[in-house]
Amino acid sequence: MRKSILMFLFCLMTVGVALSCREEKSTGEKIEDGVEEVGDEVEEGAEEVEDAVEDAADDH
């Protein structure tokens, strides 16, 4: 019984340490990541429009 309790406490403490060691992003970093993602998506959309325009020009 005592070994079971000790193993449970060891596992619980291991999980606690693992969760406390993860890196937290600041609000500024989160905003920067979001802006970069939006910029990438806009760039991809512009490339798709460019390809569509070129295809339309080739058809005529």
C-alpha positions in Angstrom: 0.0 0.0 0.0 2.8 2.4 0.9 4.6 1.7 -2.4 1.4 2.5 -4.3 1.0 5.8 -2.6 4.6 6.7 -3.1 4.4 5.9 -6.8 1.3 7.9 -7.2 2.9 10.9 -5.5 6.0 10.5 -7.7 3.9 10.5 -10.9 1.9 13.5 -9.7 5.1 15.5 -9.0 6.6 14.4 -12.3 3.6 15.7 -14.2 3.6 18.9 -12.1 7.3 19.6 -12.9 6.8 18.8 -16.6 3.9 21.3 -16.9 5.7 24.0 -15.0 8.7 23.9 -17.3 6.8 24.6 -20.5 7.5 28.0 -22.1 4.8 30.6 -21.9 4.4 33.1 -24.7 3.9 36.8 -23.9 1.0 38.7 -25.4 3.3 40.5 -27.8 4.7 37.2 -29.1 1.2 35.8 -29.6 0.2 39.0 -31.6 3.4 38.8 -33.7 2.7 35.1 -34.5 -0.9 36.0 -35.5 0.3 38.8 -37.7 2.9 36.6 -39.4 0.2 33.9 -40.1 -2.2 36.5 -41.6 0.7 37.9 -43.8 1.5 34.4 -45.0 -2.2 33.7 -45.9 -2.5 37.0 -47.7 0.6 36.2 -49.7 -0.7 32.8 -50.6 -4.0 34.4 -51.7 -2.2 36.9 -53.9 -0.3 34.1 -55.6 -3.5 32.2 -56.3 -5.1 35.4 -57.8 -2.0 35.9 -59.9 -2.1 32.4 -61.2 -5.8 32.7 -62.0 -5.2 35.9 -63.9 -2.3 34.4 -65.9 -4.5 31.3 -66.7 -7.3 33.6 -67.9 -4.9 35.6 -70.0 -3.5 32.5 -71.6 -7.0 31.3 -72.5 -7.7 34.4 -74.6 
